[in-house]
Amino acid sequence: MPHMLILGLGYTAARLAGRLRAQGWQVTGVRRTAGPEALAFADEAAVHAAIAGTTHILSSVPPDGEGDPVLARYGAAIAAAPALWAGYLSSTGVYGDTGGAWVDEASPMGQGRRTARTEADLAWGALRADMRRFRLPGIYGPGRSALDRVGRGEAHRIDLPGQVFSRVHVDDIVAGVIASFDRPPGVYNLADDLPAPHNAVIEAACALLDKPLPPLLTLGEANLSPMARAFYAENRRVANGRARRLLGWKPRYPTYCEGLTACLAEES
């Protein structure tokens, strides 16, 4: 039986774990505290045993202020593991701001605000010859989309003409990871086909929920947190052609329109 070890059971990784278990896989998670089918990150004996005994290893843990905690603690064990497959969930933030231009997997890295992400991405790529790195843009899905922000009255529209972002439905990430199990290692952008302004997504969510549009504000008027404000400091379009060619993958939700409609149907 194939056995996936997932270090970091966040939103995307938990969705992947559920899909694999439904397909008959054994899945072991690693998180801060132990629980059903999950080991504690600090339980080194148990985590080392899992690393040595699983067929597939995935890390979805982002770097912190001191670097990548998984690499620091378990990198050597993962490098030496007999696993058949290894992967890392990275971010398209490694490409930085391109003024709205397209980026692909060969684009320059490390130009943006996420130097720790870039360093972690490169370190994972150097760890094993069979490593798959998945660079992800804004992730959305059931319970975590513009629909939820609009429903809570927390959505905003920002007056920034020409600002675009790429995004991807969580289930398309899951499909991309699964597609890579028997495909070549390497770096893959998993993004939908339609980079679009944040405002367009909010407007589509309002239409689906029959809610009024939030007012159009300047960045200053919106009173955003530093993290949210930094989101608007980058402007790029993410190309997904390599994943299409080499993984045989294509997004089930090619635009936010199909994706939001699917989220609404699942949440209903």
Secondary structure, DSSP 8 states (H G I E B T S, - for coil): --EEEEE---HHHHHHHHHHHHTT-EEEEEESS-BTTEEETT-HHHHHHHHHH-SEEEE----BTTB-HHHHHHHHHHHH---SEEEEEEEGGGG---TT-EE-TTS--S-SS-HHHHHHHHHHHHH-TTEEEEEE-EEEBTTBSHHHHHHTT---EE--TT--B-EEEHHHHHHHHHHGGGS--EEEE---S--B-HHHHHHHHHHHHT-----EE-HHHHT--HHHHHHTT---EE--HHHHHHH----SS-SHHHHHHHHHHHH-
